[in-house]
Amino acid sequence: MEDYILKEIDKIGLILQKIAIKLKIMDENKANAGCTMIDIKAAFTEYGLNFDPAAVLSEKHPVSFLVDTLHLSDEALELFVLTMLHSDIPEASKQRLLSDAITYLDSKDTYSFSLHSMMSKTL
């Protein structure tokens, strides 16, 4: 049942993406391209935040670092992790970050459908 729900959530996301492309809210070429670490760092810099995502990934426990240092909310943490998963970081770093985030959120009894669905895609 859980797999079915996760697949349905993924379908909804794809439908929303197609609608956004059709409404010209999202560029079709960029929809599948993801982003680079340079793009992510530039976005933080644009908003006046001196933040290096690569430094976060070099931490032993990147999620603890984000929560303890930047005081990210669960929602902000989830968004950051999803952004990083769609970037050009190495697959091993993606797996470590995803696993760390799921472990952290599960320990708080906060279930992330988005992150768990990403985990099921990688197994």
Backbone hydrogen bonds, N-H to C=O, Kabsch-Sander energy under -0.5 kcal/mol:
donor,donor_aa,acceptor,acceptor_aa,energy
5,I,1,M,-2.3
6,L,2,E,-2.5
7,K,3,D,-2.3
8,E,4,Y,-2.2
9,I,5,I,-2.3
10,D,6,L,-2.1
11,K,7,K,-2.2
12,I,8,E,-2.3
13,G,9,I,-2.1
14,L,10,D,-2.2
15,I,11,K,-2.5
16,L,12,I,-2.6
17,Q,13,G,-2.1
18,K,14,L,-2.3
19,I,15,I,-2.4
20,A,16,L,-2.5
21,I,17,Q,-2.1
22,K,18,K,-2.5
23,L,19,I,-2.5
24,K,21,I,-1.3
25,I,20,A,-2.8
26,M,20,A,-1.6
31,A,27,D,-1.7
32,N,28,E,-0.8
34,G,30,K,-0.9
35,C,86,H,-1.6
40,I,36,T,-2.1
41,K,37,M,-2.6
42,A,38,I,-2.4
43,A,39,D,-2.1
44,F,40,I,-1.9
45,T,41,K,-2.4
46,E,42,A,-2.6
47,Y,43,A,-1.2
48,G,45,T,-2.2
49,L,44,F,-2.6
50,N,48,G,-0.6
51,F,49,L,-1.7
55,A,52,D,-0.8
56,V,52,D,-1.3
57,L,53,P,-2.0
58,S,54,A,-1.1
59,E,55,A,-0.5
59,E,56,V,-1.3
65,F,61,H,-2.1
66,L,62,P,-2.3
67,V,63,V,-2.7
68,D,64,S,-3.1
69,T,65,F,-2.6
70,L,65,F,-0.6
70,L,66,L,-1.4
71,H,67,V,-0.7
72,L,66,L,-1.1
77,L,73,S,-2.6
78,E,74,D,-2.4
79,L,75,E,-2.3
80,F,76,A,-2.6
81,V,77,L,-2.7
82,L,78,E,-2.6
83,T,79,L,-2.3
84,M,80,F,-2.5
85,L,81,V,-2.3
86,H,82,L,-1.0
86,H,83,T,-0.7
87,S,84,M,-1.6
88,D,35,C,-0.8
93,S,90,P,-0.5
94,K,90,P,-2.0
95,Q,91,E,-2.5
96,R,92,A,-2.1
97,L,93,S,-2.5
98,L,94,K,-2.8
99,S,95,Q,-2.6
100,D,96,R,-2.3
101,A,97,L,-2.5
102,I,98,L,-2.6
103,T,99,S,-2.4
104,Y,100,D,-2.3
105,L,101,A,-2.9
106,D,102,I,-2.9
107,S,103,T,-1.8
108,K,104,Y,-0.8
108,K,105,L,-0.8
109,D,106,D,-1.8
110,T,105,L,-2.8
111,Y,109,D,-0.6
112,S,110,T,-0.5
113,F,111,Y,-0.7
116,H,112,S,-2.5
117,S,113,F,-2.3
118,M,114,S,-1.6
119,M,115,L,-1.9
120,S,116,H,-2.1
121,K,117,S,-1.2
122,T,118,M,-1.0
122,T,119,M,-0.6
123,L,119,M,-0.8
